[in-house]
Amino acid sequence: MIDSERGFENLISQAPVAILLTKGEDYIVSKINSTMLAILQKDETIIGKPLFELIPELKGQPVAKMLIETYEYGVSHVETSHPVTLVRDGEAQECFFNYNFTPYLENGKVIGVIDVAVEVTDQVLAIRDHENTIAEKVVLEETLRNSEKRLQGILETMAEGVGIVDSMGQMVYANPMAQQILGLTLSDIEDRTYNDPRWQNLRLDGTPLPHEEHPMTIMMTTGKNVFDREIGVQPPEGDRQYISINAAPIFDENGNLTGGIGTFMNVTSRRLISQGKDDFISIASHEIKNPVTSLKASLQLLERAHSRLPEESRTKLISQSLRSLENLSRLIHDLLDASRMEQGQLRMQKSAVSIDEIFDDCCSHIARSSRQRLIFEGEKHLIVNADGQQIGQVLSNLISNAIKYAPDSAEIIVNVSQIKGDQIKICVKDSGPGIPPEKLNHLFDRYYRTNYEGQKYTGLGLGLYISAEIVKNHDGEIGVESEVDKGSTFWFTLPS
Amino acid sequence: MLIFPQENDKTKPYQFSLSRRERVMRKIFLLEDDQGIREVLEILLSSEDYIVHSFSSIKDFRKRDRSVLADLYLFDVMLPDGSGIDLCKEIKEEENNRNVPFMIMSAHASLGDLKGICEPADFISKPFDIIHLLERVKSVIAQQ
């Protein structure tokens, strides 16, 4: 019996779980095994002493309350992963235990508490660590998601097209603007490479752009950024576009080229304006060279062969020279006006003047020299406060245009009327070929002329632009109504 | 090359009276839309005893009397209804014109623009010097 009791004590003292028996209301440590001693960092000398004096930090902790309850009410308590603060190596530490408080009975009466505990601090900390990691990841994911949303928002609304290609040049992403510029839908993207033959890429001069000259190819082969390279793109349907491309390579962490990102802008209108200017300059130089050529040749001929030429030829050459000179000065005048307009430098000298007077000054000689009948009608006596010379220029431009562009119109009618109380409207009406609707909008633009290529008409094409500027400076409006085969009416209004 | 007016040509009967002179005078077909340049060239070239047939547009040129063969075509490039270069190419393919030289004058184009389209015997850029122009005309016709 004694042997078996000693054996049992041995079992307790060597058990891998911590065991403690306290007795009485002072919770005297009466039995404790080595595992529990190790947890408490005590030795066997504590046996016979009150627990809360030995380990004062326990006081007030939930574990102490449960111990007391077990003793006072004789109820067991089981806790798992329960936090207990213990002073270890001189420092308060949060430790975790699975433990079990059981009342210790003698003759049916509670005289102590058996405490069986397993420390699980490492596991709890590991779990907690894990949970922290997860929580951090959740936050990170949230941040990433927000930042991706923000980026997506930028990509979707930006005015530049963004396209991403993989290492094979296959497009893997195109933002909405890129889709719009390239006229692509999302499903098209999957089967389009940046040099897809259906989208003919062009050099600026309109010739096909060879694969190796494409900015994306240059970037992919050199591995270097390419900035602001302009190319033309002819989609399968619709108008030719000009795009400016920036291309940058994408490398993985080992420095291998894995693809590229291209951003591009539609610069079609910029390109068309500069082409318009080029066209204009070439037209202008052509227009100026013609009168210079005939003037120079006439004068040379007169100088060298004056006496040999018949009277008739001499007269012809002289009047021809004067006409060329007049043409030249008109061209130069137009050019200067246009450039002054552009800089807002055309000064007005306003005075009260009747439309009648303006017409007489600017246009009566046109009426006399024209084959067509020029009819001036309506409320001619109306007075405007305007720069008579400039308004005369507008009127003579519109009349000359009618003569030039509607040569078969027997009559050209200039009509003056009062509208809306304080406005005067002047119309120049021809019954010529009319103007197709798609051209009407551009008529008053600078550098626009209805037919550049055919060179059907001479002149710089500045007349309507200058006229529009003059009318605008006078707070008036200018416009045109036209129907193909029916004729055109150019009009402008002035405050009276 | 002697040119005799066709008997069925009723449009230009006066050619009968000119025919004797035409045997010795060279004929230049001038296509130029600028009235001033056309007039000066007419006066200049006829004062040098060339016969000048002048036209202001391709349409006008196509209506020419085809019985009269040219010794030289002198074309402007930018014309109201097309390009003098294209017309040059077209005319060179006609049997009668195979050996007739072309001169192109332009304010605009350069000889390089004509490569492969029309190989003119000479190219004059505007504005030109009349003495220079006459020399070139003379030498081109002489080479024929």
Interface residues (C-beta under 8 A of the other chain):
Chain A: S282 S285 H286 K289 N290 P291 V292 T293 S294 L295 K296 A297 S298 Q300 L301 R304 A305 R308 L309 S313 K316 L317 Q320 R323 S324 N327 G454 Q455 K456 Y457 T458
Chain B: D34 Q35 G36 I37 E39 V40 L41 I43 L44 S47 M78 L79 P80 D81 G82 A107 H108 K126 P127 F128 D129 I130 I131 L133
